[in-house]
Amino acid sequence: MYDGIILDMDGTIWDSTKQVAVAFKEVLKNKYPEVTDEVTAEKLKGLFGLLLDDIGVKLFKSVSPEKAKKVIHDCCEYENEYLAQHGVSLYEGIEETIKELSKSYKLFIVSNCQEGYIQTFFKIHPHLEKYFTDYEYPGRSGKAKAENIKMVVHRNKLKNPIYVGDTSGDAKAAKEAGVPFVFARYGFGDVDEFDYVIDKPFELLDILKEND
């Protein structure tokens, strides 16, 4: 029986790419007119899940890698503020799934995000915070996803957790952390290797029932 469910954020719990694209464009217009790269939700979907510096370098190719890293950090600082003001909708069925899962399992979040992003999620959906025991992210730990998964497992004394995500990077991180991986196929990525796959959030409940 699994004793902990660790969830990714983007592409698993919600899709914030449209709002993030708008926020990034505002920062570029107001502070970095020299950055001429187009920012779209589709582009972001292909990059979300990477570490922040890597997203910056891949997204802002019109400037140097060093400049791109500075730009992405400024964009993400404003992003938290923008999302808190404008909100982001959850994937259909994820809220009900979280509530149902919390009756039998401890829930966690591990996401490759900046400081304040998960906290912004809880500001937008405050009624969901009570269902989560812990969370970790590189903006706080300075570590990549595999190590953050390990940290959550260790400090919460989990014996048999699973990780739910939507990209090949998520699958790789779960494997490195020694945790079974559930591929959320409704999200952003394509994944070749996984232990389980779901096309809707509620299908996670069936997987867990089969392993009780």
HELIX and SHEET records of a PDB file:
HELIX    1   1 THR A   17  LYS A   31  1                                  15    
HELIX    2   2 ALA A   41  LYS A   45  1                                   5    
HELIX    3   3 LEU A   52  LEU A   59  1                                   8    
HELIX    4   4 PRO A   65  HIS A   86  1                                  22    
HELIX    5   5 ILE A   94  LEU A  101  1                                   8    
HELIX    6   6 TYR A  117  ILE A  124  1                                   8    
HELIX    7   7 PRO A  126  TYR A  131  5                                   6    
HELIX    8   8 PRO A  138  SER A  141  1                                   4    
HELIX    9   9 LYS A  145  ARG A  155  1                                  11    
HELIX   10  10 SER A  168  ALA A  177  1                                  10    
HELIX   11  11 GLU A  203  GLU A  210  1                                   8    
SHEET    1   A 6 PHE A 132  GLU A 136  0                                        
SHEET    2   A 6 LYS A 106  VAL A 110  1                                        
SHEET    3   A 6 GLY A   4  LEU A   7  1                                        
SHEET    4   A 6 PRO A 161  GLY A 165  1                                        
SHEET    5   A 6 PHE A 181  ALA A 184  1                                        
SHEET    6   A 6 TYR A 196  ILE A 198  1                                        
END                                                                             
